[in-house]
Amino acid sequence: MQKYLLAGAIALVPLAAVADPLPSWNVGDAKTRIVTFVESVVDPAADTYVDPGDRIAVFDNDGTLWAEQPVYFQFIFALDRLKEMAAADPAILTTDLLKAAAAGDMEAVAAAGTEGILEIVGVTHAGISTDDFKAEVRAWLDTARHPATGMAYDRMIYQPMLELLSYLRDEGFRTFIVSGGGIDFIRVFSQEAYNIPPEQVVGSSGNARYEVVDGTPTVLKEEGIFFLDDKAGKPVAIETRFGKRPILAAGNSDGDFEMLEWTTAGEGPRFGLVVHHTDAQREFAYDRDSAVGKLSRGLDEAEARGWLLVDMKNDWATIWPGGR
């Protein structure tokens, strides 16, 4: 809904003309396209008007709302937890990969690929209740620091994207996270970091079981993947969770391609946004050759598909909260 301020005693002036909803976005095509789209779907007099119930916006997390280099932050958590677990009980290191990971041999971990990551995550995320797991994540976020920036991981969130989330909500959108990261992990910080409640987080999930432990009803995490919310899994998860197609999707890698493709293929006004990491000074610069957050197909097809390719270096005046 368009908001207005009283100007003097005779006129109503659109609030957007007075207060910039995206102050950390540089003036240019990217900012203009976002504002133009939002204004077009909230104006009741426009043919492009979208009912508030259908104003759904979905956002990837890693590399879209917070940073993801040198590796996904959840994986850093898993490695730190593995080292703690091994110190308490070395018998958990049952494979060469786990031994290498506990010793900090990142070359061996990288060589193991996705299967190796899943093995490490499986060991460190299983055999614990969901409540205890979330407490472990919260404690880690409170103390762990990024090796390059020295920042807390949940402060390495993108100020321009925080503004976009807030702007959309102010205009009647519901904002959701749809991430390949673990749902239990993200739900720990989503409310505080993004003002997105845990129930509006969709992510990958592991196997789990219900059990009464010492008289307490408990959900216990187990090894193995129940659902991988990545690539083609994202549209499936959205359809299952919401029962309707979003009108806006934002991502940063080819893992988000299908989510963007499916969202923008719907009828009526649609918006696809791809964050392109181009700022090696303030953040990181990577795309086609990156093992984390690879962006190749999306880079090639964004223009033809009408998606906004956000150039982080040129389109964002600041990267982190606090004007940095």
C-alpha positions as CSV (number, residue, x, y, z in Angstrom):
1,M,0.0,0.0,0.0
2,Q,1.3,3.5,-0.9
3,K,2.2,5.5,2.2
4,Y,1.8,9.3,2.4
5,L,3.0,12.2,4.5
6,L,1.1,15.4,5.0
7,A,2.9,18.2,3.3
8,G,1.8,21.6,4.8
9,A,-2.0,21.7,4.9
10,I,-2.9,21.0,1.4
11,A,-1.0,18.0,-0.1
12,L,-0.2,14.4,0.5
13,V,3.3,13.5,-0.6
14,P,4.4,9.8,-1.2
15,L,6.5,8.7,1.7
16,A,9.0,7.1,-0.8
17,A,9.7,10.6,-2.1
18,V,10.8,11.7,1.4
19,A,12.4,8.6,2.9
20,D,14.7,6.4,0.8
21,P,13.8,2.8,1.5
22,L,17.1,1.5,0.2
23,P,19.8,4.0,1.4
24,S,22.7,1.6,1.1
25,W,22.0,1.0,-2.6
26,N,23.7,3.4,-5.0
27,V,21.5,5.4,-7.3
28,G,21.3,3.4,-10.6
29,D,19.5,0.8,-12.6
30,A,19.4,-1.8,-9.9
31,K,17.8,0.4,-7.2
32,T,15.4,1.9,-9.8
33,R,14.3,-1.5,-11.0
34,I,13.6,-2.8,-7.5
35,V,11.6,0.3,-6.5
36,T,9.7,0.4,-9.8
37,F,8.7,-3.3,-9.4
38,V,7.6,-2.9,-5.8
39,E,5.6,0.2,-6.5
40,S,3.9,-1.5,-9.5
41,V,2.6,-4.4,-7.4
42,V,1.3,-2.4,-4.4
43,D,-0.6,0.3,-6.4
44,P,-4.3,-0.7,-6.4
45,A,-5.0,1.4,-9.4
46,A,-2.3,-0.4,-11.5
47,D,-3.0,-3.4,-13.8
48,T,0.1,-5.0,-12.2
49,Y,-1.4,-4.8,-8.6
50,V,-0.8,-8.0,-6.6
51,D,-3.0,-8.9,-3.6
52,P,-1.0,-8.8,-0.3
53,G,-1.7,-12.6,0.1
54,D,0.3,-13.3,-3.0
55,R,3.2,-10.9,-2.2
56,I,5.7,-13.7,-1.3
57,A,9.4,-13.1,-1.6
58,V,12.0,-15.8,-1.2
59,F,15.7,-15.4,-0.4
60,D,18.6,-17.7,-0.5
61,N,20.8,-17.3,2.6
62,D,24.5,-18.2,1.9
63,G,26.0,-15.5,-0.3
64,T,22.6,-13.7,-0.6
65,L,21.8,-12.5,2.9
66,W,25.2,-13.2,4.5
67,A,28.7,-14.1,3.4
68,E,29.8,-17.6,2.4
69,Q,33.6,-17.5,1.9
70,P,36.0,-19.2,2.4
71,V,33.4,-22.0,3.0
72,Y,29.8,-22.1,4.1
73,F,29.6,-20.9,7.7
74,Q,27.6,-23.9,8.8
75,F,30.5,-26.1,7.6
76,I,32.9,-24.1,9.7
77,F,30.6,-24.7,12.7
78,A,30.6,-28.4,11.8
79,L,34.4,-28.5,11.7
80,D,34.7,-26.7,15.1
81,R,32.2,-29.0,16.6
82,L,34.1,-32.1,15.2
83,K,37.3,-30.9,16.9
84,E,35.5,-30.5,20.2
85,M,33.8,-33.9,19.9
86,A,37.1,-35.6,19.0
87,A,38.9,-34.0,21.9
88,A,36.3,-35.5,24.2
89,D,36.1,-38.9,22.4
90,P,38.7,-39.7,19.7
91,A,36.8,-42.9,18.8
92,I,34.3,-40.8,16.8
93,L,37.0,-40.3,14.1
94,T,36.2,-43.5,12.3
95,T,37.4,-42.6,8.8
96,D,40.5,-40.9,7.3
97,L,38.3,-38.0,6.2
98,L,37.1,-37.3,9.8
99,K,40.7,-37.6,11.1
100,A,41.9,-35.1,8.5
101,A,39.0,-32.7,9.2
102,A,39.7,-32.8,12.9
103,A,43.4,-32.1,12.2
104,G,42.4,-29.1,10.0
105,D,43.5,-30.6,6.7
106,M,41.2,-28.6,4.5
107,E,42.8,-29.9,1.3
108,A,41.7,-33.4,2.2
109,V,38.2,-32.1,3.1
110,A,38.0,-30.2,-0.2
111,A,39.0,-33.3,-2.2
112,A,36.2,-35.3,-0.6
113,G,33.6,-33.0,-2.2
114,T,30.0,-32.9,-1.3
115,E,30.0,-36.5,0.0
116,G,32.8,-35.5,2.4
117,I,30.9,-32.5,3.6
118,L,27.8,-34.6,4.2
119,E,29.8,-37.1,6.2
120,I,31.2,-34.4,8.5
121,V,27.9,-32.7,8.9
122,G,26.2,-36.1,9.6
123,V,28.6,-36.9,12.4
124,T,28.5,-33.4,14.0
125,H,24.7,-32.8,13.6
126,A,23.5,-36.2,14.8
127,G,22.9,-37.9,18.2
128,I,21.7,-34.7,19.7
129,S,18.3,-33.2,20.4
130,T,17.1,-30.3,18.3
131,D,17.0,-28.1,21.4
132,D,20.6,-28.9,22.3
133,F,21.7,-28.5,18.8
134,K,20.2,-25.0,18.6
135,A,21.9,-24.1,21.9
136,E,25.2,-25.3,20.4
137,V,24.8,-23.1,17.3
138,R,23.8,-20.1,19.5
139,A,26.9,-20.6,21.6
140,W,29.1,-20.9,18.6
141,L,27.7,-17.8,16.9
142,D,28.3,-15.9,20.2
143,T,32.0,-16.7,20.2
144,A,33.3,-17.7,16.8
145,R,34.9,-15.2,14.5
146,H,35.6,-15.1,10.8
147,P,39.2,-15.9,9.9
148,A,39.6,-12.9,7.5
149,T,37.3,-10.2,8.9
150,G,37.4,-11.0,12.6
151,M,33.7,-10.4,12.6
152,A,31.0,-12.5,14.3
153,Y,29.5,-14.7,11.6
154,D,26.0,-13.4,12.2
155,R,27.2,-9.9,11.7
156,M,28.5,-10.6,8.2
157,I,25.1,-9.9,6.8
158,Y,24.5,-7.6,3.9
159,Q,23.1,-4.2,4.9
160,P,21.5,-3.6,1.4
161,M,19.7,-6.9,1.6
162,L,18.4,-6.1,5.1
163,E,17.0,-2.9,3.7
164,L,15.4,-4.8,0.9
165,L,13.8,-7.2,3.3
166,S,12.5,-4.4,5.4
167,Y,11.2,-2.4,2.4
168,L,9.3,-5.4,1.1
169,R,7.7,-6.1,4.4
170,D,6.7,-2.5,4.8
171,E,4.9,-2.9,1.4
172,G,2.9,-5.9,2.5
173,F,5.3,-8.7,1.4
174,R,6.0,-11.8,3.4
175,T,9.7,-12.7,3.3
176,F,11.0,-16.2,3.5
177,I,14.5,-17.8,3.5
178,V,14.8,-20.8,1.1
179,S,18.3,-22.1,1.6
180,G,20.5,-25.1,1.0
181,G,21.8,-24.7,4.5
182,G,20.4,-26.6,7.4
183,I,17.0,-25.5,8.6
184,D,17.8,-26.0,12.3
185,F,21.0,-24.0,11.9
186,I,19.4,-21.0,10.2
187,R,16.4,-20.8,12.5
188,V,18.7,-20.0,15.4
189,F,19.6,-16.6,14.1
190,S,17.0,-15.7,11.4
191,Q,14.8,-13.6,13.7
192,E,17.6,-11.6,15.2
193,A,19.6,-11.2,12.0
194,Y,16.9,-10.6,9.4
195,N,13.6,-10.2,11.3
196,I,12.5,-13.4,9.6
197,P,10.8,-15.8,12.2
198,P,11.9,-19.4,12.3
199,E,8.6,-20.6,10.8
200,Q,9.5,-18.6,7.7
201,V,12.7,-20.5,7.1
202,V,12.9,-23.4,4.6
203,G,16.1,-25.3,4.4
204,S,17.8,-28.7,4.1
205,S,16.9,-31.1,6.9
206,G,18.4,-34.3,8.2
207,N,16.8,-37.4,9.5
208,A,15.2,-37.2,12.9
209,R,13.1,-39.3,15.3
210,Y,10.8,-38.7,18.3
211,E,11.6,-40.3,21.6
212,V,10.8,-39.8,25.2
213,V,14.2,-39.3,26.9
214,D,14.2,-39.5,30.7
215,G,10.6,-38.6,30.7
216,T,11.0,-35.7,28.3
217,P,9.4,-35.8,24.8
218,T,12.3,-35.1,22.5
219,V,13.1,-34.8,18.8
220,L,16.6,-36.3,18.1
221,K,18.7,-35.5,15.1
222,E,20.1,-38.5,13.2
223,E,22.6,-39.1,10.5
224,G,21.5,-38.9,6.9
225,I,19.7,-36.3,4.7
226,F,15.9,-36.1,4.8
227,F,15.6,-33.3,2.2
228,L,18.3,-31.3,0.3
229,D,16.9,-27.8,-0.3
230,D,19.1,-26.9,-3.2
231,K,18.8,-26.5,-7.0
232,A,15.7,-28.2,-8.2
233,G,14.8,-29.0,-4.6
234,K,14.0,-25.3,-3.9
235,P,10.9,-25.0,-6.1
236,V,9.7,-28.3,-4.6
237,A,10.2,-27.1,-1.1
238,I,8.5,-23.8,-1.8
239,E,5.5,-25.5,-3.4
240,T,5.2,-27.9,-0.5
241,R,5.6,-25.2,2.1
242,F,3.5,-22.4,0.6
243,G,1.3,-23.9,-2.0
244,K,1.8,-20.9,-4.2
245,R,4.5,-19.4,-6.4
246,P,6.5,-16.4,-5.1
247,I,6.6,-13.2,-7.1
248,L,10.1,-12.3,-6.1
249,A,13.2,-14.6,-5.7
250,A,16.7,-13.6,-4.8
251,G,19.9,-15.7,-4.9
252,N,23.5,-15.6,-5.8
253,S,24.6,-18.9,-7.3
254,D,23.6,-21.6,-9.7
255,G,22.2,-23.5,-6.8
256,D,19.4,-20.8,-6.9
257,F,18.8,-21.1,-10.6
258,E,15.7,-23.3,-10.5
259,M,14.1,-21.2,-7.8
260,L,14.6,-18.0,-9.8
261,E,13.5,-19.8,-13.0
262,W,10.3,-21.1,-11.4
263,T,9.4,-17.9,-9.7
264,T,9.8,-15.7,-12.7
265,A,7.9,-18.1,-15.0
266,G,4.6,-17.4,-13.3
267,E,1.9,-15.2,-14.6
268,G,1.8,-11.5,-13.7
269,P,4.6,-9.3,-12.4
270,R,7.7,-11.2,-11.4
271,F,11.2,-10.3,-10.2
272,G,14.4,-12.3,-10.1
273,L,17.5,-10.9,-8.4
274,V,21.0,-12.3,-8.5
275,V,23.8,-11.0,-6.2
276,H,27.0,-11.0,-8.1
277,H,30.1,-10.9,-5.8
278,T,32.4,-8.4,-7.5
279,D,34.0,-6.6,-4.5
280,A,37.3,-8.1,-3.5
281,Q,38.1,-5.1,-1.3
282,R,35.1,-4.9,0.9
283,E,33.9,-8.6,0.7
284,F,35.0,-11.3,-1.8
285,A,35.0,-11.5,-5.6
286,Y,34.0,-14.8,-7.2
287,D,31.7,-16.4,-9.7
288,R,32.4,-19.1,-12.3
289,D,35.4,-20.8,-10.8
290,S,34.4,-20.8,-7.2
291,A,33.9,-24.1,-5.3
292,V,31.5,-22.2,-3.0
293,G,28.7,-20.1,-4.5
294,K,29.5,-20.8,-8.1
295,L,27.7,-18.5,-10.5
296,S,28.0,-19.5,-14.2
297,R,24.7,-20.3,-15.8
298,G,22.9,-17.6,-13.9
299,L,25.6,-15.1,-15.0
300,D,25.1,-16.1,-18.6
301,E,21.3,-16.1,-18.6
302,A,20.3,-13.4,-16.2
303,E,19.9,-10.6,-18.8
304,A,17.9,-12.8,-21.3
305,R,15.6,-13.9,-18.5
306,G,15.1,-10.4,-17.2
307,W,16.7,-11.0,-13.9
308,L,18.5,-8.2,-12.1
309,L,22.2,-8.9,-11.8
310,V,23.3,-6.9,-8.8
311,D,26.9,-5.8,-9.0
312,M,28.0,-5.7,-5.4
313,K,30.9,-3.4,-6.0
314,N,29.0,-0.8,-8.0
315,D,25.4,-1.1,-6.7
316,W,26.0,-1.2,-2.9
317,A,27.3,1.8,-1.1
318,T,28.0,-0.3,2.0
319,I,28.3,-4.0,2.6
320,W,28.0,-4.6,6.3
321,P,25.7,-3.0,9.0
322,G,27.3,0.1,10.4
323,G,28.3,1.6,7.1
324,R,31.3,-0.6,6.3
